[in-house]
């Protein structure tokens, strides 16, 4: 989608520190981390919110979860990590391209906010 910062990262128009990539998923470091490890996991297909998901998107969304587990193992995060997705403005979604925040590297408290 034109103007979407995450689509520009997928298309390599904007640089990002990529830690994992496959045909459906891109994982890169957050530029304003909220934890010692703070990654963003996005589908390469532009989907604005969880409400915009279609049946055909179940594969790429499953790939996001597999990528989260793979990256966490590779980074030695077996003690735990948090995977968060915000949906729409009231939940704090700032970029309207489905994405997950993978955070780890310190004790994460609950409730988060």
Secondary structure as UniProt FT lines:
FT   TURN            2..3
FT   HELIX           5..10
FT   TURN            11..12
FT   STRAND          18..21
FT   STRAND          25..29
FT   STRAND          37..43
FT   HELIX           50..52
FT   HELIX           55..57
FT   HELIX           58..74
FT   TURN            75..76
FT   TURN            78..79
FT   STRAND          82..84
FT   HELIX           89..91
FT   STRAND          99..104
//
